[in-house]
Amino acid sequence: MTQPDHDDGGDLLEVSALRRYFDGRRAWLGRPRRIHAVENVSFNLRIGETLGLVGESGCGKSTTGRMIVGLDRPTAGAIRFKGQDLVSLSAAQWRAKRAEVQIVFQNPLSSLDPRLPIGRQIREPLDLHDIGAPGERDAEVAELMRAVSLPAALADRYPHQISGGQAQRVVIARALALKPSLIVCDEPVSALDVSVQATVIALLEHLQQEYGIAYLFISHDLRVVRRLSHRVAVMYLGQIVEEGWTDDVYEQPLHPYTRALLSAIPDVSKGPGQGAGQRVVLKGEPPSPAHPPSGCHFHTRCPYVLRRCLGEAPQLRVIDGIHAVRCHYAEQIKELR
């Protein structure tokens, strides 16, 4: 995906050195285990841009999204939205800020109240934030339903009476009601079948073009991320290990973990007739975030591991343009085919 058109007004969202630790179950006769869910994560997001955040389950991507929308409090680090510090906001201040920062979850039916018709649920944010005259809000609901291609006749139906794809559109319409600048999409299409996925993705693209919304798009589906994202950040065990323009990362991955992820998708970086690349099979399972390996967190599974990787933690560093990678030997890996 090409770079989006936006003004030069600076970053919409700035995330700096974000950390989130959880105290896990106490070890036998020992201290509670500290879970390193997110470890020193930094990135930015501009107006009208989509950043894809990808990685295996448990890598910390959803926790990162929850911290950005105020559902989880960081252990350390900074989150700035339009220059304002979000971490220090009180509950009352966050209530006002939610007009600008919204989230769409994976399972739309779990986000909807089974006792209320969907028109009422789309209207609810307008009532809570006292937006517009009460007599005009039903007309706004009808416009929101039109924007997400939902028939007006569905307004009186309940969540169990509509399809999964329609339910996800209801959730998106409800998020749009407050005209946010940023929507965190946490696996928004993974529970849908392929044909419905394509429809929802096209809808997100259209809404971004029409309203200039920025998305943090969290997913494990690399095909979906490539279609929708301008930039992509790859997470492993709580850290960003690679980041850059989507086409650059997909066509020339520099981190061994990214190479393994992309190699599992046939022809993900190949043109028609060029064939598939060689599959990179990782050994073992991801380590526990309660006991991350010393040095490079990925060294226990890396096919290129050397002695330096065991004791020295690599820093996220720029290799080319904005393409950054957390690997001591990225330059050598770049030469591999």
Legacy VTK file of the C-alpha trace (Angstrom):
# vtk DataFile Version 3.0
C-alpha trace
ASCII
DATASET POLYDATA
POINTS 337 float
0.000 0.000 0.000
1.336 3.439 -0.865
2.003 6.267 1.564
-1.251 8.055 2.489
-2.035 11.635 1.613
-2.114 13.753 4.767
-0.991 17.128 5.978
2.301 17.897 7.685
0.709 18.639 11.033
2.815 16.067 12.839
1.956 12.723 14.349
-1.593 11.952 15.417
-0.379 9.265 17.835
3.046 8.866 19.447
3.837 5.789 21.531
7.172 5.888 23.360
8.938 3.162 25.376
5.627 1.542 26.280
5.774 -1.299 28.798
3.120 -3.465 30.407
3.944 -6.028 33.071
1.503 -8.332 34.829
2.127 -10.214 38.044
1.433 -13.852 37.268
0.912 -16.814 39.550
3.416 -17.149 42.360
6.110 -19.747 41.768
6.468 -22.483 44.393
7.967 -20.828 47.504
9.105 -17.919 45.347
8.148 -14.481 44.147
5.197 -13.842 41.826
6.184 -14.266 38.197
6.238 -10.999 36.277
4.770 -11.280 32.779
6.500 -8.996 30.259
3.502 -8.491 27.969
4.828 -5.346 26.239
8.484 -4.403 26.417
9.741 -0.980 25.257
7.406 -0.500 22.275
7.561 2.767 20.307
5.826 3.851 17.100
3.913 6.751 15.568
0.795 7.109 13.455
-0.227 10.000 11.215
-3.626 11.294 10.121
-5.324 8.989 7.628
-2.659 6.298 7.939
-2.917 2.599 8.789
-0.232 0.847 10.820
-0.517 -2.930 10.840
0.615 -4.610 14.058
1.279 -8.312 13.501
2.656 -11.298 15.376
1.754 -14.604 16.983
-0.912 -14.878 19.679
0.422 -13.665 22.997
3.068 -11.342 21.535
1.516 -8.246 23.158
-0.210 -6.600 20.203
-3.724 -6.599 21.718
-2.372 -5.350 25.056
-0.727 -2.498 23.169
-4.055 -1.597 21.562
-5.895 -1.731 24.882
-3.392 0.670 26.457
-3.845 3.158 23.621
-7.624 3.329 24.137
-7.342 3.485 27.935
-8.652 -0.009 28.717
-5.324 -0.992 30.279
-2.831 1.221 32.107
0.844 1.078 31.063
3.493 0.091 33.569
5.770 2.691 31.978
6.070 4.754 28.832
4.159 7.526 27.115
1.135 7.683 24.800
0.462 11.052 23.208
-2.581 11.745 21.033
-2.619 15.094 19.216
0.123 16.114 21.621
-1.876 15.246 24.753
-0.636 12.698 27.269
-3.206 9.888 27.497
-1.541 7.933 30.306
-2.281 10.577 32.936
-5.968 11.071 32.018
-8.558 10.476 34.715
-11.633 8.335 34.072
-13.719 11.461 33.465
-11.159 12.852 31.022
-11.023 9.530 29.187
-14.793 9.582 28.762
-14.499 12.810 26.781
-11.473 11.562 24.849
-13.353 8.472 23.621
-15.076 10.677 21.081
-11.729 10.770 19.275
-10.241 7.326 20.034
-12.358 4.215 19.441
-11.765 0.450 19.306
-13.335 -2.350 17.264
-12.921 -5.834 18.733
-12.632 -9.263 17.132
-16.051 -10.676 18.043
-18.778 -8.161 17.170
-21.528 -10.043 18.993
-19.617 -9.824 22.272
-19.513 -6.032 21.797
-23.279 -5.694 21.330
-26.060 -5.801 23.915
-28.399 -8.691 22.989
-31.328 -6.855 24.623
-31.209 -3.725 22.452
-32.043 -3.236 18.744
-29.035 -2.275 16.667
-30.352 1.201 15.803
-30.529 1.989 19.505
-26.976 0.722 20.003
-25.608 2.868 17.169
-27.379 5.881 18.696
-26.090 5.209 22.212
-22.737 7.081 21.847
-24.616 10.147 20.569
-26.847 10.080 23.668
-23.984 9.468 26.096
-21.895 12.333 24.701
-24.928 14.577 24.077
-24.044 15.064 20.409
-26.635 16.845 18.264
-30.233 17.633 19.084
-32.155 14.599 20.429
-34.686 14.839 17.625
-31.946 14.670 14.987
-30.111 11.625 16.308
-32.265 9.024 14.569
-31.425 10.714 11.260
-27.732 10.492 12.173
-28.157 6.773 12.921
-29.701 6.290 9.483
-26.734 8.107 7.916
-24.254 5.971 9.839
-26.012 2.805 8.703
-25.853 4.055 5.124
-22.130 4.765 5.527
-21.456 1.132 6.460
-23.916 -0.262 3.876
-26.498 -1.538 6.357
-30.157 -1.501 5.186
-32.278 0.930 7.197
-34.761 -1.905 7.889
-32.191 -3.566 10.183
-32.411 -0.757 12.738
-35.189 -2.540 14.641
-33.513 -5.956 14.656
-31.572 -7.460 17.527
-27.971 -8.758 17.300
-29.041 -12.408 17.104
-31.173 -11.589 14.051
-28.292 -10.373 11.870
-25.205 -12.019 10.356
-21.665 -11.774 11.714
-20.640 -9.427 8.924
-23.635 -7.189 9.589
-22.842 -7.214 13.321
-19.286 -6.067 12.628
-20.656 -3.228 10.491
-22.917 -2.228 13.386
-19.868 -2.060 15.664
-17.991 0.035 13.096
-21.002 2.361 12.668
-21.166 2.808 16.444
-17.449 3.637 16.520
-17.953 6.191 13.718
-20.834 7.905 15.542
-18.423 10.106 17.485
-16.332 10.943 14.388
-13.042 9.619 15.810
-9.617 10.451 14.416
-8.240 7.029 15.417
-9.768 3.558 15.525
-7.865 0.624 17.004
-9.005 -2.474 15.077
-8.201 -5.570 17.142
-8.554 -8.602 14.845
-11.747 -7.094 13.366
-12.196 -9.647 10.561
-10.639 -12.841 11.936
-14.021 -14.228 13.099
-15.598 -13.699 9.658
-15.525 -15.923 6.599
-13.330 -14.889 3.662
-16.028 -13.264 1.527
-17.325 -11.199 4.460
-13.739 -10.274 5.393
-13.250 -8.747 1.954
-16.416 -6.676 2.329
-15.446 -5.324 5.762
-11.880 -4.539 4.609
-13.228 -2.628 1.604
-15.523 -0.749 3.978
-12.609 0.234 6.247
-10.660 1.466 3.222
-13.621 3.522 2.012
-14.242 5.058 5.447
-10.578 6.024 5.740
-10.661 7.767 2.375
-13.926 9.549 3.184
-13.261 10.598 6.770
-9.443 10.575 7.087
-9.492 8.050 9.960
-6.218 6.544 11.143
-6.198 2.833 12.001
-3.988 0.756 14.244
-4.836 -2.572 12.622
-3.968 -5.517 14.880
-4.003 -8.901 13.168
-2.222 -12.202 12.677
-3.478 -12.389 9.076
-0.589 -11.152 6.948
-2.627 -11.054 3.738
-5.204 -8.706 5.256
-2.487 -6.521 6.791
-0.720 -6.126 3.453
-3.874 -4.968 1.715
-4.939 -2.454 4.363
-1.712 -1.098 5.911
0.600 1.677 4.789
3.217 0.618 7.339
3.646 -2.578 9.320
5.264 -3.387 12.670
6.093 -6.996 13.572
5.977 -7.972 17.266
7.650 -10.893 18.987
7.530 -11.554 22.737
6.452 -8.022 23.600
8.901 -6.196 21.326
8.732 -4.691 17.850
11.361 -6.579 15.865
10.782 -4.988 12.450
8.965 -1.927 11.128
8.702 -0.136 7.799
6.613 0.572 4.731
4.450 -2.465 4.133
5.800 -3.245 0.664
9.412 -2.931 1.885
8.872 -5.306 4.809
6.961 -7.862 2.747
9.319 -7.800 -0.227
12.588 -7.683 1.749
12.083 -8.848 5.357
15.214 -8.258 7.414
14.411 -10.030 10.688
14.506 -13.858 10.809
11.101 -13.920 12.517
9.492 -11.794 9.826
11.056 -13.993 7.152
9.534 -17.069 8.806
6.079 -15.496 9.065
6.038 -14.407 5.439
7.473 -17.678 4.138
4.391 -19.483 5.467
2.175 -17.601 2.987
2.491 -18.816 -0.624
3.673 -16.101 -3.009
3.203 -13.335 -0.436
6.105 -11.321 -1.911
6.197 -12.851 -5.401
4.585 -11.755 -8.624
2.491 -14.055 -10.817
4.495 -16.971 -12.122
7.529 -16.317 -9.934
6.846 -19.219 -7.578
6.913 -19.391 -3.813
9.906 -18.691 -1.628
11.573 -21.295 0.548
9.638 -22.055 3.728
11.460 -21.063 6.929
10.480 -23.425 9.742
11.120 -22.167 13.257
12.221 -24.583 15.949
10.452 -24.860 19.275
7.719 -22.718 20.763
7.747 -19.032 21.755
9.335 -18.614 25.217
7.198 -17.613 28.163
6.875 -13.831 28.624
7.450 -14.549 32.303
10.977 -15.726 31.454
12.132 -13.974 28.257
15.530 -15.179 27.006
18.626 -13.093 27.651
20.176 -11.216 24.762
17.975 -11.363 21.682
14.534 -12.668 22.680
14.364 -14.584 19.407
17.675 -16.428 19.726
16.095 -19.658 21.039
14.287 -20.142 17.709
16.467 -18.262 15.231
18.042 -20.256 12.370
20.909 -17.718 12.156
21.769 -17.465 15.865
25.397 -16.712 16.802
27.163 -16.276 20.128
26.585 -12.506 20.219
22.813 -13.056 20.109
22.820 -14.985 23.397
24.192 -12.205 25.585
23.660 -8.888 23.805
20.166 -7.522 23.245
19.849 -5.906 19.799
18.332 -2.452 19.477
15.685 -1.469 16.929
17.756 0.386 14.317
17.091 1.876 10.910
18.663 -0.023 8.025
17.217 1.756 5.001
14.823 4.723 4.784
12.340 4.062 7.600
12.907 0.291 7.527
14.010 -0.639 11.070
14.928 -4.024 12.514
15.964 -5.487 15.874
18.738 -7.830 14.732
22.557 -7.765 14.975
22.953 -9.332 11.540
20.223 -7.662 9.473
22.668 -6.550 6.791
23.869 -10.099 6.233
20.296 -11.453 6.236
19.383 -8.821 3.648
21.783 -10.481 1.216
20.125 -13.871 1.596
17.675 -15.009 -1.057
LINES 1 338
337 0 1 2 3 4 5 6 7 8 9 10 11 12 13 14 15 16 17 18 19 20 21 22 23 24 25 26 27 28 29 30 31 32 33 34 35 36 37 38 39 40 41 42 43 44 45 46 47 48 49 50 51 52 53 54 55 56 57 58 59 60 61 62 63 64 65 66 67 68 69 70 71 72 73 74 75 76 77 78 79 80 81 82 83 84 85 86 87 88 89 90 91 92 93 94 95 96 97 98 99 100 101 102 103 104 105 106 107 108 109 110 111 112 113 114 115 116 117 118 119 120 121 122 123 124 125 126 127 128 129 130 131 132 133 134 135 136 137 138 139 140 141 142 143 144 145 146 147 148 149 150 151 152 153 154 155 156 157 158 159 160 161 162 163 164 165 166 167 168 169 170 171 172 173 174 175 176 177 178 179 180 181 182 183 184 185 186 187 188 189 190 191 192 193 194 195 196 197 198 199 200 201 202 203 204 205 206 207 208 209 210 211 212 213 214 215 216 217 218 219 220 221 222 223 224 225 226 227 228 229 230 231 232 233 234 235 236 237 238 239 240 241 242 243 244 245 246 247 248 249 250 251 252 253 254 255 256 257 258 259 260 261 262 263 264 265 266 267 268 269 270 271 272 273 274 275 276 277 278 279 280 281 282 283 284 285 286 287 288 289 290 291 292 293 294 295 296 297 298 299 300 301 302 303 304 305 306 307 308 309 310 311 312 313 314 315 316 317 318 319 320 321 322 323 324 325 326 327 328 329 330 331 332 333 334 335 336
